[in-house]
Amino acid sequence: AKMNKQIKVVRFHPFKSPTGLSQSVQRGTGKSAQLVHICRGGAVCQGLLWPAVTMDLTLWQYQFRIIMLGDSTVGKSSMLKRYTEDLFLETINQTVGVDFYVHFLEVEPGVRIKLQFWDTAGQERFRSVTRSYYRNSVGGLLVFDVANRASFEHVHEWYTEVCEHVKPHTVLFVLVGHKNDREEAGERVVQRAEAEKLAAQLGAPYVEASAKTGHNIREAFELLTRRVYQGLLNGEVQLREGWDGVKSSAPQTHQLRKPQSSVPEKPTDRCSC
């Protein structure tokens, strides 16, 4: 096949192709979006576009917006790089403001989730920028470095700040003890027991992970995704007009229907704080 010279790849965020053998990137938005096929090494492959039947970007049932939270240098960007591209870089540019990633996950047969990740800068000077993204998020990964006690002690501060800005919506969390590979070098200063205690106080599951080794990275992101999806099923999370935390691609009449209950439903205008 001849190379289509009209295809131009600009700044993008990759995610796994259906085969897992290469990468695909989104070009454009909405129904006009296309996938550009990227071979190993980053070159644009001949053939260029996935057939629509293989990976149609409009074929997702729900979109969840997930925000990464935690101090600078705890490894939030490295976690996203590992999850979305299966790459680890020893040095990575510090996030300035907010970076954006996209990934797709099938949570059960026929239910495909489009995940939008907002990677926030941990530095204080960017807090006014990142706060504006809290309100339109349905899930948060609270990340600390197991070899950095200050980052652990600041977790509750991040949690409280999100809860204050997200109301009246609901945000669900997972607490991640990152860089647990550093334990072998004797650098660990936050023990699992105290991290699990904090997670229980926050009402969040706890996972230890390492972007360097890949340990539990996929599990951390998928745990949060499935937690939000279950929240949709049980009514803890609701679709709301004008809120971007959760979106459905289905018409209103085909959206998720919750089981009927004889008990009046309580308002969910709250954070899970």
N, C-alpha and C positions, 0 to 999 in steps of 0.2 A: 504494500500500500504506500502511496506517496504521502510525504509529510505535508500536512495542511499548513501552509505558511501564514494563514490568517489567524491561527491560534496564537494568542499571546498570554503567557502566564505572568501574572503580576503577584503582588504580595498575597499569600494565602496561608491557611492553616490546614495541615493534612490530617487525614484519618484513614483507618484501615480499609482496604478494598475488600469485597466479598470473599475473594480467594485467599487473602492474607499474604499473597506473594508479591504484592507491590502496593503502591499508595495511590489514592485518588484525592483530588482537591476540588473544592467548590469554586466555581466561577459564576458570579452573578447571584441574584437572590430570587426568592419566590419561585413561581412556576417556570420562569425563564432560566433558572439556574442549570448549569451543566457540570459534569464531572470531567476533569482533565486527568488522563491516566499518566502516572509518573512511574518510570522504571526504577529499579534499584540504582542508586548513585545520583538520582535527581534529574535525569534526562527525561524529556517528554517522549513517550513511546510512540512509535508509529501506530496508527489506529486512533490514538489520542483520546477519543471519547468512549466511555462505557456505553453499550447499548442501553436504551431507556429501560428495557425489561430487566436488565441486570441490577441496576442501581438508580432508581428514579428518586431524586431528592424530594419529590412531593410525597413519596410513599412513607410517611411517618404518621403515627397516630397522635403523639403528644410531643411537645417541646418543653424541656425543663431547663431553667436557667440556674446554674450552680456557681457559687462564688467561693473563691479560695481566700482563706483568712489566716493571718498569722504574721509574726514579725519578719522583718527582712532577713534573708539568708537561711531561713528554715528549710528551703527547698521546694517551695510551691511550684515554681516554674519547672523545676527538674521533674517533679511528679507528673505534671501535665505532659511534658515532653516524652517521658517514658510511656505514659498511658496512650497518648494519641499517635506517637511515631515509633514507639519502642526503641528510643534512643536515650543515651546518657552522655552528657558532656561534662568533663571535669570542671570547666569554667563556662559560665553562662552569664549573659548580660543581665544586669539588674533590671527588674521591671520598673518602667517609668509610667506612673498613672495606672492604666489598666490594659492588659493584653487579652485577646479573645481567641478561643479555640472552639472547634466543633467536632463532635464524635457521635456515632450512632450505636445504639445497643438494643437488641431484641430481648425484652424482659420476660416474654412468654410467647409461644407460637402465635404469630399474627399481630403482635403488639410491639411496634418499633418506636423507640424513643430517640428524638434528636436532642442531644445534650449541647447546650451552650455554656461554656466555661468562661468565667470572668476571673482572670488572674490579677489580683490587686497588689499594688506596691505596699510593702510593709513599713516604709519610712514615714515618719510623722508628717513630713512636709507634703505628702500626697494624700493625707487622710481626708481632707475636704473634697478631693476628687473622688476617692473610692466610696465615700459615704453615699454619694448619689446613686450608686449601683446596688446598695443593699435592698432598697424597697422592692425592686423588681426581680428578686431572687427567691426561689422556693427551697433551695438546699445550700448548705454551707459545709465545707471541709475545714475544720479548725485544726491547723497544723502547728506543731512545735517540734523542736530538735531535742532528741533525748539526751544530747550532750551539751545542751544550753539551758540551764535552769531558768534564766530570765525569760526565755521564750515560752516556757511552760507556765510561769507565773503570770504572764500577760494573756493567757488564753481566755480567762474569765472576762477580762477587759474587752477583748474582741467580741466575745459572745454577747455581753451586755450592750455594747455599742450597736450591734446588728439588731438586737431585739428592740432597742429604742427607736430605730429608724424604719423598721419593717411594718409596724402596726398600721392597719388592722390585719395584715396578712400573716400567714403561718410560714415559718422557716424551720426545716428539719436539719439536724446536724449529725456529723460523724466526727469524732475526735481522732486525730492521727498523730502517733508518736513517730516522727520521721527520722531517718538516718540511723536505724537500729543496727546497721552494719558496724557502727563505731563502737559497739559493745565489746567486740573482740579485741580492740586496742585498749580496752580499759578506760574509755573516754565517757562512758555513760554516767550521767549524774541524776537523771530522773528515773526512778524505778517504776516498773510496770504496775505495782500495787497502788502507788499514789496516783498514777495516771488513770487507772480504772476507777479509783474513788472519785476523782474529778469528773470523769465521764458520767458516772452514776448521778452526781449532783446536777449535771447539765441535762440529764435525760437522753444521753447520746451513746451509741455503741462506741467501743474503743478498738482501734486497729494499730498495730505497729508495722511499719513499712520501710522500704529503702529503694529509692530511685536508682541508686548505684547498682544494686544487685537485682532489682526488679521484684524483690520480695513483697508480696501483698499489695502492690500498686493497683493492679486490676481489681482486686478484692475490695479495696477501699472505695474506689469510684463506683463500682457496681453495687456495693452495699448501700451507699447513699441513694443511688438511682432507684433501686428496688424499694427502699424505704419511702421515697417520695411517691412511687407508684402505688404502694400499699396505702399510703395516706389518701390518694385519690379514691381508691376502692372503698375505704371505710369512712370517707367524708371529712377526715382531718384536714385534707387539702382540697380546696375548691377552685374551680375555674371562675374567674371574675372578669367582668368587662373592664377594660382599661388597665389590667395588670398583666405584666409580661412574665411573671414567675412560671406559670404553666399556660401553655396554649394547646388547643386541639385543632387538628387539620380537618376534623369532621364537621358537617353542618350541625347546628344546635340540636336538631331532632335525633341525630345519631350519636351524640356524645354519651360518655359513660353514664350509666344509670345505676344508682346505688340501690342495694336491697331495701325493700319496704320494711319499715319498723313501726310498731305501735307506740313507741316511746317518742315524744316530741324531740326533734333535733335541737341541740343547743347551738347557739351562735358560735362560729369559729373565728370571729374577728380578734385573733390573738396570735402572738408568736408562741412557739413551743418553749418559751423561756421559763 
